[in-house]
């Protein structure tokens, strides 16, 4: 349980530290979504839905941009989504590494099995 709590604490602290960057990514994605939606004649909800489906690389394909500018902006949304995801994954890896390195049970297991 201590391992899990150490991970959660470290993850939340690191997330709070980079939250301005992550919030910036989200705001840019939403603004691009609204631009794409306006050009494509979509509702605001559909535009934001499309952007987040694209940013998370899910890509259901139910909404497709038709104009060149919208397609280009969709690529930018996808790249921002990849960067956002990469940062969150890096934070999770850092938190897990910290939790494992500071866990007495894990340290003892590594010492015992020669790691």
Secondary structure, 3 states (H helix, E strand, C coil): CHHHHHHHHHHHHHHHHHHHHHHHHHHHHHHHHHHHHHHHCCCHHHHHHHHHHHHCCCCCCCCCCCCHHHHHHHHHHHHHHHHHHHHHHHHHHHHHHHHHHCCHHHHHHHHHHCC
